[in-house]
Amino acid sequence: MSDIRIAIVGCGGITLQNHIPGIAMCGEAKVTALCDANASTLEQARSQTGVTVTSTDYHEIVEREDVDAVIIATPNLYHGPIAHAAIKAGKHVLCEKPIAMSYGEASQMAEAADAAGVRHMTAFTYRFVPAMRYLSHLVRDGFLGDPYHFRCCRLQDWGSRDLGWRQESGLAGTGELGDMLSHRIDFAHLLYGPMTRLCAHLKRFVADRQGHASDLDDWSAILADFTNGATGVLESSKLATGRNESWKSQDYLEINGSAGSVVFLTGHWNQLQLGRPGGEGLETIQIPESFWTWPGSPRDPNQGDPLVTFRYDQAFEFLDAIRQQRDCVPSFWDGARALQVMDAAVLSARESRWVTLD
Ligand SMILES: NC(=O)c1ccc[n+]([C@@H]2O[C@H](COP(=O)([O-])OP(=O)(O)OC[C@H]3O[C@@H](n4cnc5c(N)ncnc54)[C@H](O)[C@@H]3O)[C@@H](O)[C@H]2O)c1
């Protein structure tokens, strides 16, 4: 089988940390073109990867005949226009989250991709955490009984440092809501299905980050009802002083039902804690090895730091869906559903009221 030829648009942090090593792991795929609006970032990516086809104009890259698929990893504002250009050129698209600036824009992207018959995927990376995959398996298997609660708490310490485009509404849309909570909104959808209504609070504590004005939330919270009858409490902060960042910080998820509870904690990529009716406390379990990698992924879970390398399975899923001509998991529709909740959260916070979701 010939290699799948991939163009990457946006060569910043997540491309270097995740997309490039993920593709390298997969085999039968190669990065053939790179684009970044910043010439020096582009040059750095060129020298790091050896990919010689480069441009600061995404049109030149996504329209190339020697490109089959496009990965979009730019600030959020540009996701939609780049995705539409790639879809128009007949390319498969993996787009970073949040995939658009609004639900309306995201559903147009999903509709265009479906109409063009190309594969489309949202980079909800946390779906690939082995413990999270086992957690969703337990829910599907009926471990919870009647679902009562979904609860998540993401606490990081980003202090008052300059966050670049992430702190500007014109480029990012939302702050902590889209940056971190969007992953957990998607996971809530995966486990419990859609929300029926929500009430949200978004707050900015730091308006000046090293001389760069911020007009976005650095803390966000949602209280929700789900169609399955459960309640949800979702919280995320960049200002949990002393909590550190990324996998060294607090990432906690707990679900409760009539027959059991399941708890996920940061750093425990292959463990969960279970609670059972009448139990005296939570019991820690190791998740089965069959869940350590995404089905079919060539990744060796014993190689590298598993708290980082689970992310590479995302590239495998994208490429495998292209080869098998099947839908990607998660798709643009999952990205759109998360944006529908985000839009409702922004409206709720602005008008200080509950918002009903269709
Ligand atoms: N899935 C995850 O876990 C995860 C993690 C981090 C970031 N992200 C997402 O990835 C995206 C990028 O984040 P990042 O941390 O890599 O940001 P970054 O700032 O490090 O990189 C973005 C790059 O895009 C380039 N760029 C800006 N406008 C462009 C344009 N019009 N055309 C081409 N290039 C352009 C910038 O020069 C920069 O190099 C964001 O949507 C973010 O939310 C997802």
The ligand as a Gaussian input file, in Angstrom:
#p B3LYP/6-31G(d) Opt

LIG

0 1
 N       -5.531000      18.027000      21.454000
 C       -4.789000      18.541000      22.419000
 O       -4.574000      17.911000      23.448000
 C       -4.179000      19.915000      22.202000
 C       -3.062000      20.327000      22.945000
 C       -2.515000      21.582000      22.661000
 C       -3.077000      22.387000      21.679000
 N       -4.197000      21.966000      21.008000
 C       -4.812000      22.795000      19.947000
 O       -3.907000      22.860000      18.852000
 C       -3.983000      24.132000      18.205000
 C       -2.586000      24.765000      18.202000
 O       -2.132000      24.866000      19.524000
 P       -0.560000      24.995000      19.846000
 O       -0.424000      24.838000      21.311000
 O        0.235000      24.113000      18.967000
 O       -0.335000      26.515000      19.447000
 P        1.028000      27.217000      18.981000
 O        0.833000      28.662000      19.162000
 O        2.182000      26.562000      19.654000
 O        1.103000      26.851000      17.419000
 C        0.211000      27.404000      16.478000
 C        1.001000      27.669000      15.205000
 O        0.093000      28.078000      14.171000
 C        0.750000      29.073000      13.385000
 N       -0.265000      29.845000      12.657000
 C       -1.025000      30.888000      13.100000
 N       -1.877000      31.272000      12.128000
 C       -1.635000      30.490000      11.052000
 C       -2.198000      30.407000       9.739000
 N       -3.202000      31.224000       9.358000
 N       -1.695000      29.507000       8.867000
 C       -0.692000      28.679000       9.254000
 N       -0.125000      28.695000      10.482000
 C       -0.608000      29.583000      11.371000
 C        1.524000      29.879000      14.411000
 O        2.570000      30.628000      13.794000
 C        2.028000      28.791000      15.353000
 O        3.304000      28.324000      14.980000
 C       -5.041000      24.915000      18.992000
 O       -6.291000      24.783000      18.355000
 C       -5.084000      24.226000      20.349000
 O       -6.337000      24.341000      21.000000
 C       -4.736000      20.749000      21.246000

